[in-house]
Every structure is written in structure tokens, then in C-alpha cells.
């Protein structure tokens, strides 16, 4: 939905209505439970880690997904992944509304935003690739370490090395690692650093823009929660940083990062053959049946319903104005999807541009739009996204077993370094 071609559902691929209803009911229950648990701060050294509802949501969803007492069908797990994509679009619009209002702040941070890719290059290629070589990951290290490997990375590596290559297996391993623990890991790091006060909150916000909507949403929400007076600026900076990484990162990855990783690997190994990770090839996560037959409108509706429930529990009440705000968010998403069909512009870019335009300083309806979305807490919107992400984890467990333990330290270094180096660069420039 956010960039790949979505297969049209057929009678054989469409999940049964009862299973979709069950998925919705379970997700709503877990979302409400996560929000009811609330936030809890754990002191840690000079700072503290705040455990937000988004973390509980991911953990609760994962427990349900991996348990074997009543296994969750794989098709339902794939449908949950598709709902995550829809949820990221909805959340992206809510955040982009803030971006339009905060354009003057973003103008001051333009140089730092453009240099984010430098931090990502150092975090992945320069730091994690040598570790992968040391751990004898073989050629899969090239695919795993040229970026944090989101959906576009599959196409880049497949075109250059082929879909059956070791490099492709490396992309898959980092993709699964990021999907399973990426958002949780970066959120904990962001929460801890926000509590220490070592780095500017806006710099930390920029660092969260690693190219993953769920990581950005969860981590920026954690930073904003600890700096409520700067919440709007933090959200705006994080959203634009992630958008810049998503768009610019495609070209940097294709023409700079991937060739650089390949050459650096050759330099580190000096032509020697390094034994790759053991285990048979694993089917890629991304594919033509990625939606599990769930239609785009249904995915958007499910994500929207879960977000409404989450917002009600989070705020402790219901406001009619929030429904109008949610309707506006959904309308912009649908308009962005329509724009994609006409122009080919990625949905995440089209929806963001439309939302920013509605709340920019020159928009005559900016005040009305901001008034409608004011009751909608973006932290509450992130919780159901992480719940659905957790519900989709079970299908990836066999692949993780085949990939092996090496991707864990490599992935931890990639995500941490990409986030931290980008944040430090932003802190210096700001």
C-alpha cells in the first residue's frame, strides 16, 4: 500500500469474514489493554526508560502471535501486516498536519535534515558490516548492512544480485529483525536518551527518521511524551526526517550505499570466501500476496477503528470533534491513494504533501483542520499499529531460526548507530 503493488484479492486469497472479525476483535482488545496499562518509568543510570503503551501493544500482540495453544493463521498474520501499512499512512497524515503548522521550525533545521543519510551510511555500512564479516555472515552481510532494509531494499538487491542470492537473504534477515524488534529497540533508546538530556530533543527526533514509519512513530512519540512543551515540533521534525529518508534513501541506497557495501565487503575479506550462515533459503516476506487478500479500504477501516478505540482509552473520554478529525485523516489518505493512481507518486509522499498543504501558513483552512485533529493524540494512534505489528510476528519465527543468531548483534548495531549518529549530527548542526 505504501509503495509496492497490491495484488487484487481473489476467492482463494481473501480471508474469511469470520477470521477478519476475529482479527479486529483481538486487536481492539489488545489495544485497549495496552492503553489501560499506561506508561511506566524505569530509572536507569543518568536517565530513565519509559515503557509506553506502544511497547505493551507490541509485546501483547507478539505473545498472541507466537503462542501455539490456538495458533494464529498465517493469512491473518499477513493481513495484520497489511493493516500496519494502512495505519502508518493514517498516522503519517496526522503527523503531517503538524508539519504544515511547524514549517518555520523545519526551515531552520533544513541542513540537518539533508545530512541524515550520512548518519545512516555510517551506522550501517561503516559499523555493522565489519561486525557481520567478523561473525562470518558471508555475502549476506552486504544485503543486511547497506541499510536497515525496508521494502524498497528487496528490489535494489534483487536487481543487482538476484532474488536467490546470499545478499537477498541478508536483506530478508535485516527486514525481519527490524519488523520484530526495530520499533521497540529504537523506542527504548530514544526514551533513555530523552531522559538524560544529553541531546537536543529535536536532534533525537531527527534521528528517529530511519526510513521506517513504525520506528519513527513509536520513538518520536516517546521523545515527545518526555518533552510535552515541544511535542508538536518533535513530531514535525521526526515526520519530515523520515519522509526525507524514505525518498532520498531510495537513491542513496541504490547508487551509493549498496555499491559501497559491496566494495567494502571485498576490501574487508580481501577476496577470501567467508562461510555464509547456515540454513535453507527462506521465502521473502514481501510478495504479491502481501495483503493476504485484504482490500485497501478494509485495511484502512480496521486501522481507523482501532485508532479510535485507542484514542478514547488514552484520553479517558470521547469527543465528537475527534470523529470529524479521524474522518478528515481518512479522507486525506484516500485522496493520496487516488493521487498515486494518477501520478504514480508514492502514497506516503502524496498523503503527506496534501496534509502539509492543508495546515501550512498559507492555507485558509489551517485553523479549522488543527482544531479538528487536536483531540487526536498521536501516541494513541501509534499503539494499534504496534499491536498489529506484534500480531504479524509469528509467521517470521521460522525464518529467524533459519537465519541464525548473527543478525541480532548486527541488527542492534545497525539500528542503534543509524539513530544515534544521525541524532548527534543533528545536535551539532542545530
VENGIJO-V723748 format. One record per residue. RES is the residue in one letter. PHI is phi in degrees with one decimal (NA if undefined). OMEGA is omega in whole degrees, -180 to 180 (999 if undefined). D_FIRST is the distance of its C-alpha to the first C-alpha in whole Angstrom. Layout:
# VENGIJO-V723748
RES/PHI/OMEGA/D_FIRST
RES/PHI/OMEGA/D_FIRST
This chain:
# VENGIJO-V723748
X/NA/-176/0
X/-86.6/179/4
X/-180.0/-179/6
X/-89.7/179/6
X/-77.3/-177/7
X/-94.7/180/6
X/-70.4/178/10
X/-74.4/-178/12
X/-63.1/174/14
X/-123.2/-178/17
X/-61.1/-177/20
X/-83.9/-176/20
X/-106.4/-176/17
X/-71.9/179/16
X/-66.4/-179/18
X/-63.2/-178/21
X/-60.7/-180/21
X/-63.6/-180/23
X/-69.6/177/21
X/-65.0/178/18
X/-61.6/179/21
X/-62.4/178/23
X/-59.4/-179/19
X/-64.5/-178/19
X/-62.2/180/23
X/-62.0/-179/23
X/-63.5/179/20
X/-64.1/180/22
X/-64.5/-180/25
X/-67.7/178/24
X/-63.6/179/23
X/-62.4/180/26
X/-64.8/-180/28
X/-62.5/179/26
X/-68.6/179/27
X/-68.3/177/30
X/-62.7/175/31
X/79.4/-178/31
X/-98.5/179/31
X/-139.1/-177/34
X/-97.9/179/36
X/-116.2/179/37
X/-61.2/-179/40
X/-149.6/179/39
X/59.9/-178/42
X/-75.3/-179/42
X/-129.7/179/38
X/-155.0/175/37
X/-105.2/178/33
X/-97.1/179/32
X/-90.1/-176/30
X/-88.6/176/27
X/-55.6/179/26
X/-61.2/179/23
X/-71.0/177/25
X/-60.1/-179/26
X/-61.6/179/23
X/-64.2/-179/21
X/-66.3/179/25
X/-62.6/178/25
X/-62.0/-180/22
X/-65.6/179/23
X/-60.9/179/26
X/-64.6/-175/25
X/-70.2/-174/23
X/-93.7/-179/25
X/-64.9/-176/28
X/-111.3/179/30
X/-66.5/175/32
X/-134.9/-173/29
X/-55.1/176/27
X/-83.5/-179/23
X/-56.0/-178/22
X/-58.9/-179/19
X/-64.3/176/17
X/-67.8/179/17
X/-66.1/176/16
X/-65.8/177/13
X/-62.8/178/12
X/-62.4/177/13
X/-61.6/-180/11
X/-66.7/177/8
X/-65.8/176/9
X/-58.5/179/10
X/-60.2/178/6
X/-64.2/180/7
X/-64.0/178/10
X/-64.2/176/10
X/-63.7/180/9
X/-63.0/179/12
X/-64.3/179/14
X/-60.4/178/13
X/-66.9/179/15
X/-58.9/179/18
X/-72.8/-179/18
X/-66.4/174/18
X/-58.9/178/21
X/-68.7/180/23
X/-57.8/180/22
X/-58.2/-179/24
X/-70.4/-175/27
X/-104.5/-179/27
X/-55.1/177/27
X/-59.2/178/31
X/-66.0/-178/30
X/-66.3/179/28
X/-59.7/180/30
X/-69.2/-176/32
X/-103.6/-173/30
X/-60.0/-179/29
X/-63.3/180/31
X/-63.9/180/29
X/-64.1/-177/26
X/-71.0/-178/26
X/-94.1/-180/28
X/-61.3/-178/25
X/-62.2/177/24
X/-62.3/177/28
X/-63.4/180/28
X/-67.4/178/25
X/-63.3/179/27
X/-64.4/-176/30
X/-66.5/-176/28
X/-98.3/-174/27
X/-65.4/-171/29
X/-75.6/-174/32
X/-102.1/-174/32
X/-81.8/-180/30
X/-63.4/176/31
X/-58.9/178/34
X/-65.0/179/34
X/-62.8/177/32
X/-66.2/178/35
X/-60.5/-180/37
X/-85.6/176/36
X/60.7/176/36
X/-81.6/-179/32
X/71.4/-178/33
X/-64.9/177/31
X/-63.1/178/28
X/-62.5/-180/28
X/-63.4/180/27
X/-70.4/-177/24
X/-77.5/-167/24
X/-117.0/177/25
X/-89.7/175/24
X/-164.4/175/21
X/-83.9/168/20
X/58.8/168/17
X/-98.7/-169/14
X/-55.0/-176/11
X/-62.4/-177/13
X/-65.5/179/16
X/-60.3/-178/16
X/-66.3/-179/16
X/-60.4/-176/18
X/-73.1/179/21
X/-62.0/-179/20
X/-68.2/-175/21
X/-85.3/-173/24
X/-118.3/-178/25
X/98.5/-176/24
X/-74.1/180/22
X/-107.4/-176/25
X/-84.5/174/26
X/-63.6/179/27
X/-59.8/179/25
X/-66.3/177/22
X/-63.3/177/23
X/-64.7/176/24
X/-59.7/-180/20
X/-59.5/-177/19
X/-63.9/180/22
X/-70.9/177/21
X/-61.0/-179/17
X/-67.2/178/19
X/-57.9/-180/21
X/-63.5/-180/19
X/-67.3/-176/17
X/-80.6/-172/20
X/-124.9/-175/22
X/-57.0/-177/20
X/-64.0/180/20
X/-64.1/-177/23
X/-63.8/-179/25
X/-67.3/178/24
X/-62.9/178/25
X/-63.9/177/28
X/-62.5/-178/29
X/-64.8/180/28
X/-62.8/180/30
X/-63.6/-178/33
X/-66.1/178/33
X/-64.2/179/33
X/-75.8/-179/35
X/-79.0/-178/38
X/78.2/-178/38
X/-68.0/-177/38
X/-117.9/178/35
X/-59.4/179/34
X/-55.8/178/31
X/-68.3/176/29
X/-65.9/176/30
X/-61.1/179/28
X/-61.0/177/25
X/-61.5/-179/25
X/-62.9/-179/25
X/-72.7/-179/22
X/-79.4/-176/20
X/-89.7/180/19
X/102.9/178/16
X/-115.3/-179/14
X/-61.4/-178/13
X/-69.4/178/15
X/-64.4/180/18
X/-60.2/-177/18
X/-62.6/-177/18
X/-67.6/-176/20
X/-70.4/179/23
X/-66.5/176/23
X/-63.7/178/23
X/-64.9/179/26
X/-67.2/-179/28
X/-63.8/-179/28
X/-65.0/179/29
X/-91.1/177/32
X/-134.2/-173/33
X/-59.5/180/32
X/-69.4/-180/34
X/-116.0/-172/31
X/-56.6/-178/28
X/-64.0/179/27
X/-65.4/180/28
X/-62.3/180/26
X/-62.7/-179/23
X/-62.9/-179/23
X/-64.0/-180/24
X/-62.9/-179/21
X/-64.1/-180/18
X/-66.3/178/20
X/-60.0/180/21
X/-68.0/179/17
X/-66.3/178/16
X/-61.3/180/19
X/-64.4/-179/18
X/-63.2/-177/15
X/-81.3/-179/16
X/-70.1/-178/19
X/-61.4/179/19
X/-61.5/-178/17
X/-78.9/177/20
X/-63.1/179/22
X/-64.1/-176/21
X/-71.1/-171/21
X/-103.0/-177/25
X/-121.7/-170/26
X/-64.4/-177/25
X/-67.2/175/25
X/-60.7/179/28
X/-64.5/179/30
X/-62.9/179/29
X/-62.9/-179/30
X/-68.7/180/33
X/-65.6/177/34
X/-61.9/179/34
X/-62.1/179/36
X/-66.3/-178/38
X/-67.0/-177/38
X/-91.8/-180/39
X/52.3/176/41
X/82.5/-180/41
X/-72.4/176/41
X/-87.2/180/39
X/-103.9/-178/38
X/-60.3/179/37
X/-78.6/175/33
X/-62.8/-179/32
X/-83.0/177/33
X/114.3/-179/31
X/-69.7/178/29
X/-63.5/-177/26
X/-115.2/180/23
X/-61.0/-179/20
X/-66.0/178/17
X/-68.6/-179/15
X/-77.2/-180/12
X/-175.3/-175/12
X/-70.4/179/12
X/-103.7/-175/12
X/-61.9/-178/10
X/-85.7/-176/9
X/55.9/178/12
X/81.2/180/12
X/-78.0/-177/11
X/-73.2/-178/10
X/-54.5/-179/7
X/-63.8/179/11
X/-67.3/179/12
X/-62.9/178/10
X/-64.2/-180/10
X/-63.5/180/14
X/-65.1/179/14
X/-62.2/-179/13
X/-64.9/179/15
X/-61.2/180/18
X/-63.9/179/18
X/-68.1/178/18
X/-63.4/179/21
X/-61.3/-180/23
X/-61.3/-179/23
X/-66.5/179/24
X/-64.5/-180/27
X/-67.3/-177/28
X/-64.4/-176/28
X/-88.5/179/30
X/76.7/179/32
X/-176.6/-178/32
X/-120.5/177/30
X/-122.6/179/30
X/-59.7/-180/29
X/-60.9/-180/28
X/-66.2/177/25
X/-62.1/176/24
X/-63.9/177/24
X/-64.8/178/22
X/-63.1/178/19
X/-61.8/178/19
X/-66.1/178/19
X/-58.9/-180/16
X/-63.4/-180/14
X/-62.6/179/16
X/-67.2/177/15
X/-62.1/179/11
X/-64.1/177/11
X/-64.4/178/13
X/-65.0/177/11
X/-66.5/176/8
X/-65.1/178/12
X/-63.8/178/13
X/-63.1/-180/10
X/-64.3/-176/11
X/-81.1/-172/15
X/-107.9/-175/15
X/82.0/179/12
X/-67.1/179/12
X/-52.3/-175/9
X/-59.0/-178/7
X/-64.4/178/9
X/-75.3/-178/12
X/-62.7/180/12
X/-65.7/180/12
X/-65.6/-180/14
X/-61.7/179/17
X/-62.7/-179/17
X/-66.1/179/18
X/-62.0/-180/20
X/-62.1/-177/22
X/-69.3/-177/23
X/-116.9/179/25
X/-68.8/-179/26
X/-57.5/-178/30
X/-92.9/-178/30
X/-78.8/179/28
X/-73.1/-178/31
X/-108.5/-175/28
X/-57.3/-177/28
X/-64.2/180/30
X/-65.3/-179/29
X/-61.8/-180/25
X/-62.9/177/26
X/-66.7/-178/29
X/-70.9/-177/26
X/-91.2/-178/24
X/-56.1/179/27
X/-74.7/-176/27
X/-94.1/-179/24
X/-83.3/-176/24
X/-65.9/177/21
X/-64.2/177/22
X/-67.8/180/22
X/-70.0/-179/18
X/-74.0/-176/18
X/-59.6/180/20
X/-63.8/177/18
X/-60.7/179/15
X/-70.7/175/17
X/-62.6/179/19
X/-64.9/176/16
X/-61.7/177/15
X/-63.4/-180/19
X/-66.0/-178/19
X/-95.7/-172/16
X/-70.6/-174/19
X/-53.1/-178/22
X/-66.0/-177/20
X/-92.8/-177/20
X/-61.1/178/24
X/-59.3/180/25
X/-64.7/179/24
X/-63.5/179/25
X/-65.2/180/28
X/-70.7/-177/28
X/-66.8/177/27
X/99.4/-172/30
X/-77.3/-173/31
X/-60.4/-177/31
X/-68.2/-178/27
X/-65.6/178/28
X/-63.6/179/31
X/-64.3/179/29
X/-65.7/178/26
X/-60.7/179/28
X/-67.3/-178/29
X/-59.6/-177/26
X/-68.7/-178/24
X/-65.2/-177/28
X/-68.8/178/29
X/-60.1/-180/26
X/-68.9/-173/26
X/-69.3/-179/29
X/-65.7/176/30
X/-61.2/179/28
X/-65.9/179/29
X/-65.5/177/33
X/-58.6/180/32
X/-64.7/180/31
X/-61.8/-180/34
X/-66.1/-177/36
X/-72.1/179/35
X/-75.6/999/35
